[in-house]
Amino acid sequence: MKKILIVDDRSEVRELVAVTLESENYQIQQADNAEKAIAMANREKFDLILMDVMMPGGMDGLEAVRVLKNDPETRNCPVIMLTAKGQEYDRIEGSKAGADDYFVKPFSPLDLLRKIENVLGE
């Protein structure tokens, strides 16, 4: 069973994604900010991280991806950025930070599942 970490400051987004993914037999864990996500990724191995770009607090999703991708322990874990912004600039910044893909909210559960399967090579 693949393990996915969902990182978003909005609990309703995390829950919607979690329900969708659990119905497809993914094991889900959640974090409500970037700092917690990094700590969790350093404690255990995830097959994928879904990371919101904009989060309150000291670190946004882009900076969290930079940290994860520069750490030998977490650099190989794929990251899909989730954002409400669909502008090309944001896609470029996500790619520069090391994100493996980019997905714009709101999204359909089916489209999200396809994106995840594509990134995981399933």
MOPAC internal coordinates of N, CA, C and O (Angstrom, degrees):
PM7 1SCF
backbone

  N    0.0000 0     0.00 0     0.00 0    0    0    0
  C    1.4398 1     0.00 0     0.00 0    1    0    0
  C    1.5311 1   108.96 1     0.00 0    2    1    0
  O    1.2310 1   120.69 1   -51.47 1    3    2    1
  N    1.3219 1   116.28 1   128.53 1    3    2    1
  C    1.4702 1   121.56 1  -179.91 1    5    3    2
  C    1.5274 1   110.04 1   -77.08 1    6    5    3
  O    1.2310 1   121.43 1   -38.99 1    7    6    5
  N    1.3396 1   114.86 1   141.01 1    7    6    5
  C    1.4594 1   121.37 1  -178.22 1    9    7    6
  C    1.5308 1   109.47 1  -107.88 1   10    9    7
  O    1.2310 1   120.77 1   -53.88 1   11   10    9
  N    1.3379 1   116.13 1   126.12 1   11   10    9
  C    1.4577 1   122.62 1  -176.93 1   13   11   10
  C    1.5192 1   109.57 1  -123.01 1   14   13   11
  O    1.2310 1   120.96 1   -44.30 1   15   14   13
  N    1.3368 1   115.78 1   135.70 1   15   14   13
  C    1.4566 1   122.67 1   175.26 1   17   15   14
  C    1.5239 1   108.18 1  -103.11 1   18   17   15
  O    1.2310 1   120.60 1   -55.63 1   19   18   17
  N    1.3278 1   116.47 1   124.37 1   19   18   17
  C    1.4591 1   122.86 1   177.17 1   21   19   18
  C    1.5219 1   107.82 1  -102.39 1   22   21   19
  O    1.2310 1   120.64 1   -55.84 1   23   22   21
  N    1.3402 1   116.39 1   124.16 1   23   22   21
  C    1.4584 1   121.22 1  -177.66 1   25   23   22
  C    1.5282 1   108.54 1  -122.44 1   26   25   23
  O    1.2310 1   120.96 1   -68.23 1   27   26   25
  N    1.3197 1   115.78 1   111.77 1   27   26   25
  C    1.4632 1   121.39 1   178.99 1   29   27   26
  C    1.5141 1   107.53 1  -158.84 1   30   29   27
  O    1.2310 1   119.74 1   -39.04 1   31   30   29
  N    1.3213 1   118.11 1   140.96 1   31   30   29
  C    1.4533 1   120.76 1  -179.20 1   33   31   30
  C    1.5254 1   112.42 1   -75.16 1   34   33   31
  O    1.2310 1   120.06 1   165.19 1   35   34   33
  N    1.3195 1   117.49 1   -14.81 1   35   34   33
  C    1.4657 1   121.33 1  -179.31 1   37   35   34
  C    1.5346 1   109.98 1   -98.54 1   38   37   35
  O    1.2310 1   121.05 1   -63.37 1   39   38   37
  N    1.3314 1   115.60 1   116.63 1   39   38   37
  C    1.4611 1   120.56 1  -176.49 1   41   39   38
  C    1.5230 1   112.10 1   -62.06 1   42   41   39
  O    1.2310 1   119.91 1   145.98 1   43   42   41
  N    1.3417 1   117.78 1   -34.02 1   43   42   41
  C    1.4616 1   119.31 1  -179.08 1   45   43   42
  C    1.5253 1   111.78 1   -66.40 1   46   45   43
  O    1.2310 1   119.99 1   147.28 1   47   46   45
  N    1.3281 1   117.62 1   -32.72 1   47   46   45
  C    1.4690 1   121.10 1   176.21 1   49   47   46
  C    1.5227 1   109.39 1   -69.52 1   50   49   47
  O    1.2310 1   120.58 1   133.04 1   51   50   49
  N    1.3430 1   116.50 1   -46.96 1   51   50   49
  C    1.4641 1   120.06 1   179.31 1   53   51   50
  C    1.5198 1   110.95 1   -58.24 1   54   53   51
  O    1.2310 1   120.32 1   136.58 1   55   54   53
  N    1.3239 1   116.99 1   -43.42 1   55   54   53
  C    1.4621 1   120.68 1  -177.71 1   57   55   54
  C    1.5229 1   111.89 1   -67.42 1   58   57   55
  O    1.2310 1   120.02 1   138.28 1   59   58   57
  N    1.3212 1   117.57 1   -41.72 1   59   58   57
  C    1.4628 1   120.85 1   178.37 1   61   59   58
  C    1.5238 1   110.50 1   -60.98 1   62   61   59
  O    1.2310 1   120.63 1   133.74 1   63   62   61
  N    1.3127 1   116.39 1   -46.26 1   63   62   61
  C    1.4687 1   120.50 1   179.35 1   65   63   62
  C    1.5263 1   110.07 1   -65.76 1   66   65   63
  O    1.2310 1   120.17 1   137.53 1   67   66   65
  N    1.3217 1   117.28 1   -42.47 1   67   66   65
  C    1.4657 1   120.86 1  -179.09 1   69   67   66
  C    1.5241 1   111.37 1   -60.85 1   70   69   67
  O    1.2310 1   120.07 1   133.22 1   71   70   69
  N    1.3226 1   117.48 1   -46.78 1   71   70   69
  C    1.4644 1   120.88 1   179.95 1   73   71   70
  C    1.5275 1   110.21 1   -60.93 1   74   73   71
  O    1.2310 1   120.79 1   136.87 1   75   74   73
  N    1.3190 1   116.10 1   -43.13 1   75   74   73
  C    1.4616 1   120.63 1   179.43 1   77   75   74
  C    1.5259 1   110.94 1   -60.52 1   78   77   75
  O    1.2310 1   120.41 1   132.51 1   79   78   77
  N    1.3200 1   116.81 1   -47.49 1   79   78   77
  C    1.4601 1   120.80 1  -175.54 1   81   79   78
  C    1.5271 1   112.59 1   -74.58 1   82   81   79
  O    1.2310 1   120.22 1   143.15 1   83   82   81
  N    1.3173 1   117.18 1   -36.85 1   83   82   81
  C    1.4626 1   119.57 1   178.12 1   85   83   82
  C    1.5274 1   110.83 1   -64.09 1   86   85   83
  O    1.2310 1   120.29 1   148.41 1   87   86   85
  N    1.3243 1   117.05 1   -31.59 1   87   86   85
  C    1.4708 1   119.55 1   178.05 1   89   87   86
  C    1.5228 1   111.62 1   -67.31 1   90   89   87
  O    1.2310 1   120.62 1   163.38 1   91   90   89
  N    1.3178 1   116.42 1   -16.62 1   91   90   89
  C    1.4699 1   122.06 1   177.79 1   93   91   90
  C    1.5287 1   111.37 1  -104.95 1   94   93   91
  O    1.2310 1   120.60 1  -163.78 1   95   94   93
  N    1.3220 1   116.46 1    16.22 1   95   94   93
  C    1.4701 1   124.12 1   175.90 1   97   95   94
  C    1.5233 1   115.07 1    69.17 1   98   97   95
  O    1.2310 1   120.41 1  -150.90 1   99   98   97
  N    1.3237 1   116.82 1    29.10 1   99   98   97
  C    1.4632 1   120.10 1   170.16 1  101   99   98
  C    1.5212 1   107.59 1   -88.54 1  102  101   99
  O    1.2310 1   120.83 1   -35.53 1  103  102  101
  N    1.3213 1   116.02 1   144.47 1  103  102  101
  C    1.4618 1   121.18 1   174.23 1  105  103  102
  C    1.5214 1   106.64 1   -88.66 1  106  105  103
  O    1.2310 1   120.03 1   -51.30 1  107  106  105
  N    1.3278 1   117.56 1   128.70 1  107  106  105
  C    1.4577 1   122.28 1  -171.25 1  109  107  106
  C    1.5198 1   111.70 1  -117.66 1  110  109  107
  O    1.2310 1   121.55 1   -41.21 1  111  110  109
  N    1.3323 1   114.64 1   138.79 1  111  110  109
  C    1.4560 1   122.01 1   166.68 1  113  111  110
  C    1.5173 1   106.59 1  -129.87 1  114  113  111
  O    1.2310 1   120.88 1   -22.05 1  115  114  113
  N    1.3414 1   115.92 1   157.95 1  115  114  113
  C    1.4536 1   120.29 1  -174.69 1  117  115  114
  C    1.5225 1   111.41 1  -131.97 1  118  117  115
  O    1.2310 1   121.73 1   -30.58 1  119  118  117
  N    1.3361 1   114.30 1   149.42 1  119  118  117
  C    1.4642 1   121.99 1   172.71 1  121  119  118
  C    1.5188 1   107.78 1  -138.70 1  122  121  119
  O    1.2310 1   120.71 1   -35.44 1  123  122  121
  N    1.3474 1   116.24 1   144.56 1  123  122  121
  C    1.4561 1   119.26 1  -178.05 1  125  123  122
  C    1.5215 1   113.94 1  -100.99 1  126  125  123
  O    1.2310 1   120.32 1  -176.73 1  127  126  125
  N    1.3357 1   116.99 1     3.27 1  127  126  125
  C    1.4644 1   119.48 1   173.52 1  129  127  126
  C    1.5299 1   110.05 1  -155.79 1  130  129  127
  O    1.2310 1   121.43 1   -12.98 1  131  130  129
  N    1.3138 1   114.87 1   167.02 1  131  130  129
  C    1.4597 1   121.31 1  -174.13 1  133  131  130
  C    1.5276 1   112.33 1   -66.79 1  134  133  131
  O    1.2310 1   120.41 1   141.06 1  135  134  133
  N    1.3060 1   116.81 1   -38.94 1  135  134  133
  C    1.4577 1   119.98 1  -178.72 1  137  135  134
  C    1.5362 1   111.58 1   -62.39 1  138  137  135
  O    1.2310 1   120.55 1   136.83 1  139  138  137
  N    1.3267 1   116.55 1   -43.17 1  139  138  137
  C    1.4655 1   120.28 1   177.75 1  141  139  138
  C    1.5254 1   110.52 1   -64.44 1  142  141  139
  O    1.2310 1   120.91 1   140.48 1  143  142  141
  N    1.3240 1   115.86 1   -39.52 1  143  142  141
  C    1.4691 1   119.84 1  -179.74 1  145  143  142
  C    1.5233 1   111.06 1   -61.47 1  146  145  143
  O    1.2310 1   120.11 1   135.96 1  147  146  145
  N    1.3079 1   117.40 1   -44.04 1  147  146  145
  C    1.4623 1   121.34 1   179.69 1  149  147  146
  C    1.5269 1   110.08 1   -63.25 1  150  149  147
  O    1.2310 1   120.64 1   135.95 1  151  150  149
  N    1.3267 1   116.38 1   -44.05 1  151  150  149
  C    1.4664 1   120.10 1   179.12 1  153  151  150
  C    1.5313 1   110.64 1   -61.64 1  154  153  151
  O    1.2310 1   120.18 1   137.23 1  155  154  153
  N    1.3322 1   117.27 1   -42.77 1  155  154  153
  C    1.4561 1   120.72 1   179.00 1  157  155  154
  C    1.5249 1   111.38 1   -64.77 1  158  157  155
  O    1.2310 1   120.43 1   137.89 1  159  158  157
  N    1.3293 1   116.78 1   -42.11 1  159  158  157
  C    1.4669 1   120.98 1  -179.64 1  161  159  158
  C    1.5219 1   111.42 1   -66.28 1  162  161  159
  O    1.2310 1   119.94 1   153.16 1  163  162  161
  N    1.3137 1   117.72 1   -26.84 1  163  162  161
  C    1.4618 1   121.10 1   177.18 1  165  163  162
  C    1.5224 1   111.88 1   -79.23 1  166  165  163
  O    1.2310 1   120.07 1   157.76 1  167  166  165
  N    1.3371 1   117.47 1   -22.24 1  167  166  165
  C    1.4703 1   121.67 1   179.99 1  169  167  166
  C    1.5163 1   112.89 1   -87.83 1  170  169  167
  O    1.2310 1   120.51 1   147.61 1  171  170  169
  N    1.3267 1   116.63 1   -32.39 1  171  170  169
  C    1.4619 1   119.23 1  -176.74 1  173  171  170
  C    1.5176 1   110.93 1  -146.03 1  174  173  171
  O    1.2310 1   121.43 1   -19.90 1  175  174  173
  N    1.3245 1   114.86 1   160.10 1  175  174  173
  C    1.4603 1   120.89 1  -175.56 1  177  175  174
  C    1.5232 1   110.18 1   -90.04 1  178  177  175
  O    1.2310 1   121.21 1   -51.16 1  179  178  177
  N    1.3319 1   115.29 1   128.84 1  179  178  177
  C    1.4573 1   121.95 1   174.32 1  181  179  178
  C    1.5227 1   108.45 1  -110.97 1  182  181  179
  O    1.2310 1   121.12 1   -30.71 1  183  182  181
  N    1.3177 1   115.47 1   149.29 1  183  182  181
  C    1.4618 1   120.92 1   176.21 1  185  183  182
  C    1.5220 1   111.35 1   -83.96 1  186  185  183
  O    1.2310 1   120.76 1   159.10 1  187  186  185
  N    1.3397 1   116.16 1   -20.90 1  187  186  185
  C    1.4614 1   121.85 1  -178.43 1  189  187  186
  C    1.5184 1   108.93 1  -162.88 1  190  189  187
  O    1.2310 1   120.92 1   -33.55 1  191  190  189
  N    1.3355 1   115.84 1   146.45 1  191  190  189
  C    1.4632 1   121.91 1   173.16 1  193  191  190
  C    1.5218 1   107.63 1  -123.02 1  194  193  191
  O    1.2310 1   121.04 1   -51.55 1  195  194  193
  N    1.3373 1   115.61 1   128.45 1  195  194  193
  C    1.4690 1   122.12 1   171.98 1  197  195  194
  C    1.5172 1   106.04 1  -101.31 1  198  197  195
  O    1.2310 1   120.17 1   -65.51 1  199  198  197
  N    1.3402 1   117.28 1   114.49 1  199  198  197
  C    1.4670 1   122.28 1  -170.32 1  201  199  198
  C    1.5203 1   111.52 1  -120.11 1  202  201  199
  O    1.2310 1   120.63 1   -59.22 1  203  202  201
  N    1.3289 1   116.40 1   120.78 1  203  202  201
  C    1.4585 1   121.66 1   173.39 1  205  203  202
  C    1.5283 1   108.46 1   -66.60 1  206  205  203
  O    1.2310 1   120.17 1   -36.79 1  207  206  205
  N    1.3157 1   117.27 1   143.21 1  207  206  205
  C    1.4645 1   120.83 1   179.37 1  209  207  206
  C    1.5199 1   110.95 1   -75.71 1  210  209  207
  O    1.2310 1   120.56 1   127.63 1  211  210  209
  N    1.3207 1   116.54 1   -52.37 1  211  210  209
  C    1.4705 1   120.15 1  -173.95 1  213  211  210
  C    1.5200 1   110.14 1   -99.95 1  214  213  211
  O    1.2310 1   121.24 1   -63.13 1  215  214  213
  N    1.3425 1   115.24 1   116.87 1  215  214  213
  C    1.4562 1   121.24 1   177.15 1  217  215  214
  C    1.5158 1   108.55 1  -138.40 1  218  217  215
  O    1.2310 1   120.44 1   -32.84 1  219  218  217
  N    1.3239 1   116.76 1   147.16 1  219  218  217
  C    1.4626 1   118.91 1   177.71 1  221  219  218
  C    1.5213 1   110.69 1   -71.27 1  222  221  219
  O    1.2310 1   121.29 1   -16.56 1  223  222  221
  N    1.3023 1   115.13 1   163.44 1  223  222  221
  C    1.4578 1   119.19 1   177.72 1  225  223  222
  C    1.5131 1   111.38 1   106.52 1  226  225  223
  O    1.2310 1   121.42 1    15.97 1  227  226  225
  N    1.2937 1   114.88 1  -164.03 1  227  226  225
  C    1.4505 1   120.71 1  -173.59 1  229  227  226
  C    1.5145 1   115.66 1   -77.80 1  230  229  227
  O    1.2310 1   119.42 1   161.01 1  231  230  229
  N    1.3185 1   118.71 1   -18.99 1  231  230  229
  C    1.4579 1   120.03 1  -173.35 1  233  231  230
  C    1.5301 1   110.01 1  -138.03 1  234  233  231
  O    1.2310 1   121.11 1   -47.78 1  235  234  233
  N    1.3246 1   115.49 1   132.22 1  235  234  233
  C    1.4653 1   118.55 1   175.14 1  237  235  234
  C    1.5284 1   109.41 1   -92.30 1  238  237  235
  O    1.2310 1   120.87 1    -1.92 1  239  238  237
  N    1.3129 1   115.93 1   178.08 1  239  238  237
  C    1.4571 1   121.03 1  -177.64 1  241  239  238
  C    1.5132 1   113.86 1   -64.35 1  242  241  239
  O    1.2310 1   120.39 1   144.06 1  243  242  241
  N    1.3268 1   116.86 1   -35.94 1  243  242  241
  C    1.4665 1   119.58 1   179.71 1  245  243  242
  C    1.5263 1   111.20 1   -63.38 1  246  245  243
  O    1.2310 1   120.71 1   135.57 1  247  246  245
  N    1.3211 1   116.24 1   -44.43 1  247  246  245
  C    1.4680 1   119.66 1   178.58 1  249  247  246
  C    1.5299 1   110.40 1   -65.91 1  250  249  247
  O    1.2310 1   120.15 1   142.13 1  251  250  249
  N    1.3192 1   117.31 1   -37.87 1  251  250  249
  C    1.4694 1   120.49 1   178.11 1  253  251  250
  C    1.5251 1   110.71 1   -61.99 1  254  253  251
  O    1.2310 1   120.26 1   138.83 1  255  254  253
  N    1.3242 1   117.12 1   -41.17 1  255  254  253
  C    1.4677 1   120.01 1   178.33 1  257  255  254
  C    1.5255 1   110.14 1   -63.73 1  258  257  255
  O    1.2310 1   120.26 1   138.47 1  259  258  257
  N    1.3297 1   117.11 1   -41.53 1  259  258  257
  C    1.4737 1   119.76 1   177.38 1  261  259  258
  C    1.5260 1   110.79 1   -58.17 1  262  261  259
  O    1.2310 1   120.48 1   135.72 1  263  262  261
  N    1.3308 1   116.68 1   -44.28 1  263  262  261
  C    1.4676 1   121.07 1   179.39 1  265  263  262
  C    1.5251 1   110.15 1   -62.68 1  266  265  263
  O    1.2310 1   120.36 1   131.87 1  267  266  265
  N    1.3228 1   116.92 1   -48.13 1  267  266  265
  C    1.4641 1   120.72 1  -178.77 1  269  267  266
  C    1.5272 1   112.23 1   -62.45 1  270  269  267
  O    1.2310 1   120.28 1   138.61 1  271  270  269
  N    1.3181 1   117.07 1   -41.39 1  271  270  269
  C    1.4630 1   120.92 1  -176.44 1  273  271  270
  C    1.5362 1   112.50 1   -77.05 1  274  273  271
  O    1.2310 1   120.10 1   163.93 1  275  274  273
  N    1.3288 1   117.41 1   -16.07 1  275  274  273
  C    1.4574 1   120.66 1   176.61 1  277  275  274
  C    1.5248 1   113.23 1   -95.23 1  278  277  275
  O    1.2310 1   120.40 1   178.45 1  279  278  277
  N    1.3187 1   116.84 1    -1.55 1  279  278  277
  C    1.4602 1   121.87 1   179.45 1  281  279  278
  C    1.5275 1   108.48 1   -99.94 1  282  281  279
  O    1.2310 1   119.66 1   -56.30 1  283  282  281
  N    1.3386 1   118.26 1   123.70 1  283  282  281
  C    1.4684 1   120.72 1  -179.37 1  285  283  282
  C    1.5296 1   113.78 1   -56.65 1  286  285  283
  O    1.2310 1   120.01 1   152.57 1  287  286  285
  N    1.3220 1   117.58 1   -27.43 1  287  286  285
  C    1.4672 1   121.27 1  -178.56 1  289  287  286
  C    1.5264 1   112.74 1   -76.51 1  290  289  287
  O    1.2310 1   119.84 1   154.65 1  291  290  289
  N    1.3295 1   117.91 1   -25.35 1  291  290  289
  C    1.4665 1   120.56 1  -173.88 1  293  291  290
  C    1.5297 1   113.57 1  -122.09 1  294  293  291
  O    1.2310 1   119.83 1   175.94 1  295  294  293
  N    1.3086 1   117.93 1    -4.06 1  295  294  293
  C    1.4704 1   119.78 1  -172.10 1  297  295  294
  C    1.5215 1   114.30 1   -63.36 1  298  297  295
  O    1.2310 1   119.62 1   154.36 1  299  298  297
  N    1.3170 1   118.32 1   -25.64 1  299  298  297
  C    1.4580 1   120.14 1  -177.98 1  301  299  298
  C    1.5254 1   114.34 1   -88.46 1  302  301  299
  O    1.2310 1   120.36 1   176.96 1  303  302  301
  N    1.3168 1   116.91 1    -3.04 1  303  302  301
  C    1.4637 1   120.29 1   177.90 1  305  303  302
  C    1.5245 1   108.67 1   -78.79 1  306  305  303
  O    1.2310 1   120.06 1   -58.56 1  307  306  305
  N    1.3416 1   117.49 1   121.44 1  307  306  305
  C    1.4608 1   119.26 1   178.59 1  309  307  306
  C    1.5246 1   111.70 1   -65.26 1  310  309  307
  O    1.2310 1   121.30 1   -34.10 1  311  310  309
  N    1.3348 1   115.12 1   145.90 1  311  310  309
  C    1.4639 1   121.93 1   178.52 1  313  311  310
  C    1.5232 1   108.84 1  -128.32 1  314  313  311
  O    1.2310 1   121.16 1   -51.81 1  315  314  313
  N    1.3306 1   115.38 1   128.19 1  315  314  313
  C    1.4582 1   121.24 1   171.47 1  317  315  314
  C    1.5242 1   106.81 1  -107.71 1  318  317  315
  O    1.2310 1   120.77 1   -57.02 1  319  318  317
  N    1.3216 1   116.13 1   122.98 1  319  318  317
  C    1.4571 1   121.65 1   177.90 1  321  319  318
  C    1.5255 1   108.60 1   -79.75 1  322  321  319
  O    1.2310 1   120.76 1   -44.07 1  323  322  321
  N    1.3267 1   116.15 1   135.93 1  323  322  321
  C    1.4628 1   122.83 1   175.04 1  325  323  322
  C    1.5178 1   107.76 1  -113.83 1  326  325  323
  O    1.2310 1   120.48 1   -49.70 1  327  326  325
  N    1.3263 1   116.68 1   130.30 1  327  326  325
  C    1.4555 1   118.99 1  -179.29 1  329  327  326
  C    1.5111 1   111.58 1  -152.40 1  330  329  327
  O    1.2310 1   121.14 1   -24.88 1  331  330  329
  N    1.3158 1   115.43 1   155.12 1  331  330  329
  C    1.4584 1   121.06 1   174.80 1  333  331  330
  C    1.5220 1   110.25 1   -84.12 1  334  333  331
  O    1.2310 1   120.62 1   168.48 1  335  334  333
  N    1.3237 1   116.42 1   -11.52 1  335  334  333
  C    1.4598 1   120.74 1   179.69 1  337  335  334
  C    1.5257 1   109.44 1   -93.93 1  338  337  335
  O    1.2310 1   120.73 1   -47.91 1  339  338  337
  N    1.3105 1   116.20 1   132.09 1  339  338  337
  C    1.4520 1   119.72 1  -179.91 1  341  339  338
  C    1.5178 1   112.71 1  -113.26 1  342  341  339
  O    1.2310 1   120.73 1  -158.96 1  343  342  341
  N    1.3130 1   116.21 1    21.04 1  343  342  341
  C    1.4534 1   119.82 1  -175.62 1  345  343  342
  C    1.5273 1   111.30 1   -78.90 1  346  345  343
  O    1.2310 1   120.92 1   -31.64 1  347  346  345
  N    1.3172 1   115.84 1   148.36 1  347  346  345
  C    1.4663 1   121.74 1  -178.03 1  349  347  346
  C    1.5324 1   111.78 1   -58.20 1  350  349  347
  O    1.2310 1   120.38 1   142.71 1  351  350  349
  N    1.3289 1   116.88 1   -37.29 1  351  350  349
  C    1.4657 1   120.98 1   179.13 1  353  351  350
  C    1.5312 1   110.34 1   -55.95 1  354  353  351
  O    1.2310 1   120.70 1   136.28 1  355  354  353
  N    1.3349 1   116.27 1   -43.72 1  355  354  353
  C    1.4612 1   120.22 1  -178.52 1  357  355  354
  C    1.5239 1   111.24 1   -66.66 1  358  357  355
  O    1.2310 1   120.17 1   142.56 1  359  358  357
  N    1.3110 1   117.27 1   -37.44 1  359  358  357
  C    1.4660 1   120.52 1   176.65 1  361  359  358
  C    1.5200 1   110.63 1   -63.24 1  362  361  359
  O    1.2310 1   120.76 1   137.33 1  363  362  361
  N    1.3175 1   116.15 1   -42.67 1  363  362  361
  C    1.4723 1   120.83 1   179.67 1  365  363  362
  C    1.5285 1   110.08 1   -63.70 1  366  365  363
  O    1.2310 1   120.46 1   134.95 1  367  366  365
  N    1.3320 1   116.72 1   -45.05 1  367  366  365
  C    1.4665 1   120.05 1   179.80 1  369  367  366
  C    1.5247 1   111.47 1   -63.55 1  370  369  367
  O    1.2310 1   120.14 1   141.18 1  371  370  369
  N    1.3157 1   117.34 1   -38.82 1  371  370  369
  C    1.4611 1   120.91 1   176.55 1  373  371  370
  C    1.5158 1   111.81 1   -62.75 1  374  373  371
  O    1.2310 1   121.03 1   138.07 1  375  374  373
  N    1.3157 1   115.63 1   -41.93 1  375  374  373
  C    1.4611 1   120.51 1   178.51 1  377  375  374
  C    1.5240 1   111.08 1   -65.78 1  378  377  375
  O    1.2310 1   120.32 1   137.02 1  379  378  377
  N    1.3249 1   116.99 1   -42.98 1  379  378  377
  C    1.4692 1   120.76 1   177.42 1  381  379  378
  C    1.5255 1   111.61 1   -61.08 1  382  381  379
  O    1.2310 1   120.52 1   143.95 1  383  382  381
  N    1.3293 1   116.61 1   -36.05 1  383  382  381
  C    1.4661 1   120.87 1  -179.57 1  385  383  382
  C    1.5258 1   111.57 1   -70.41 1  386  385  383
  O    1.2310 1   120.51 1   159.13 1  387  386  385
  N    1.3455 1   116.62 1   -20.87 1  387  386  385
  C    1.4586 1   120.01 1   178.63 1  389  387  386
  C    1.5147 1   114.15 1   115.57 1  390  389  387
  O    1.2310 1   120.10 1  -175.17 1  391  390  389
  N    1.3328 1   117.42 1     4.83 1  391  390  389
  C    1.4624 1   120.02 1   179.72 1  393  391  390
  C    1.5183 1   110.00 1   -63.10 1  394  393  391
  O    1.2310 1   121.19 1   -35.24 1  395  394  393
  N    1.3190 1   115.32 1   144.76 1  395  394  393
  C    1.4614 1   121.04 1  -179.79 1  397  395  394
  C    1.5185 1   112.28 1   -85.58 1  398  397  395
  O    1.2310 1   120.53 1   156.83 1  399  398  397
  N    1.3262 1   116.59 1   -23.17 1  399  398  397
  C    1.4571 1   120.37 1   177.90 1  401  399  398
  C    1.5206 1   107.90 1  -163.45 1  402  401  399
  O    1.2310 1   120.94 1    -1.90 1  403  402  401
  N    1.3281 1   115.80 1   178.10 1  403  402  401
  C    1.4459 1   123.30 1  -170.37 1  405  403  402
  C    1.5182 1   107.48 1  -144.91 1  406  405  403
  O    1.2310 1   120.01 1   -44.63 1  407  406  405
  N    1.3361 1   117.59 1   135.37 1  407  406  405
  C    1.4596 1   120.52 1  -179.33 1  409  407  406
  C    1.5203 1   108.75 1  -137.44 1  410  409  407
  O    1.2310 1   120.41 1   -46.67 1  411  410  409
  N    1.3255 1   116.82 1   133.33 1  411  410  409
  C    1.4574 1   122.04 1  -176.11 1  413  411  410
  C    1.5272 1   110.77 1   -94.82 1  414  413  411
  O    1.2310 1   120.86 1   -49.08 1  415  414  413
  N    1.3454 1   115.95 1   130.92 1  415  414  413
  C    1.4661 1   122.88 1   174.84 1  417  415  414
  C    1.5227 1   108.18 1   -89.35 1  418  417  415
  O    1.2310 1   118.46 1   -30.56 1  419  418  417
  N    1.3060 1   120.53 1   149.44 1  419  418  417
  C    1.4564 1   126.51 1    -5.45 1  421  419  418
  C    1.5253 1   110.61 1   -73.62 1  422  421  419
  O    1.2310 1   120.79 1   -22.72 1  423  422  421
  N    1.3176 1   116.09 1   157.28 1  423  422  421
  C    1.4552 1   120.45 1  -175.90 1  425  423  422
  C    1.5146 1   109.78 1  -139.08 1  426  425  423
  O    1.2310 1   121.33 1   -20.78 1  427  426  425
  N    1.3060 1   115.07 1   159.22 1  427  426  425
  C    1.4647 1   118.81 1   175.15 1  429  427  426
  C    1.5235 1   108.10 1   -85.72 1  430  429  427
  O    1.2310 1   119.95 1   -35.87 1  431  430  429
  N    1.3050 1   117.71 1   144.13 1  431  430  429
  C    1.4643 1   120.64 1   178.35 1  433  431  430
  C    1.5321 1   112.68 1   -55.48 1  434  433  431
  O    1.2310 1   120.18 1   140.17 1  435  434  433
  N    1.3228 1   117.26 1   -39.83 1  435  434  433
  C    1.4575 1   120.70 1  -179.70 1  437  435  434
  C    1.5251 1   111.50 1   -63.32 1  438  437  435
  O    1.2310 1   120.34 1   137.97 1  439  438  437
  N    1.3236 1   116.95 1   -42.03 1  439  438  437
  C    1.4690 1   120.27 1   178.34 1  441  439  438
  C    1.5221 1   111.24 1   -65.09 1  442  441  439
  O    1.2310 1   120.72 1   140.57 1  443  442  441
  N    1.3327 1   116.23 1   -39.43 1  443  442  441
  C    1.4606 1   119.68 1   177.63 1  445  443  442
  C    1.5229 1   110.69 1   -63.21 1  446  445  443
  O    1.2310 1   120.11 1   135.10 1  447  446  445
  N    1.3148 1   117.40 1   -44.90 1  447  446  445
  C    1.4698 1   120.67 1   178.92 1  449  447  446
  C    1.5258 1   111.20 1   -60.06 1  450  449  447
  O    1.2310 1   120.28 1   137.30 1  451  450  449
  N    1.3117 1   117.08 1   -42.70 1  451  450  449
  C    1.4729 1   120.44 1   177.70 1  453  451  450
  C    1.5221 1   111.21 1   -60.83 1  454  453  451
  O    1.2310 1   120.36 1   136.93 1  455  454  453
  N    1.3317 1   116.91 1   -43.07 1  455  454  453
  C    1.4604 1   121.46 1   179.82 1  457  455  454
  C    1.5292 1   109.79 1   -61.92 1  458  457  455
  O    1.2310 1   120.35 1   134.18 1  459  458  457
  N    1.3256 1   116.94 1   -45.82 1  459  458  457
  C    1.4575 1   121.36 1  -179.74 1  461  459  458
  C    1.5189 1   110.94 1   -63.07 1  462  461  459
  O    1.2310 1   120.35 1   133.64 1  463  462  461
  N    1.3141 1   116.93 1   -46.36 1  463  462  461
  C    1.4702 1   120.01 1   178.93 1  465  463  462
  C    1.5242 1   111.06 1   -60.27 1  466  465  463
  O    1.2310 1   120.33 1   141.80 1  467  466  465
  N    1.3201 1   116.97 1   -38.20 1  467  466  465
  C    1.4592 1   120.95 1   178.57 1  469  467  466
  C    1.5316 1   111.05 1   -64.29 1  470  469  467
  O    1.2310 1   120.34 1   133.59 1  471  470  469
  N    1.3231 1   116.95 1   -46.41 1  471  470  469
  C    1.4688 1   120.33 1  -179.25 1  473  471  470
  C    1.5240 1   111.38 1   -67.08 1  474  473  471
  O    1.2310 1   120.31 1   142.91 1  475  474  473
  N    1.3304 1   117.02 1   -37.09 1  475  474  473
  C    1.4734 1   120.42 1   179.53 1  477  475  474
  C    1.5239 1   112.66 1   -81.35 1  478  477  475
  O    1.2310 1   120.01 1   171.98 1  479  478  477
  N    1.3218 1   117.59 1    -8.02 1  479  478  477
  C    1.4536 1   120.82 1   178.56 1  481  479  478
  C    1.5155 1   112.73 1    73.87 1  482  481  479
  O    1.2310 1   120.37 1  -148.50 1  483  482  481
  N    1.3228 1   116.90 1    31.50 1  483  482  481
  C    1.4768 1   120.79 1  -178.40 1  485  483  482
  C    1.5068 1   111.14 1   -94.61 1  486  485  483
  O    1.2310 1   120.10 1   180.00 1  487  486  485

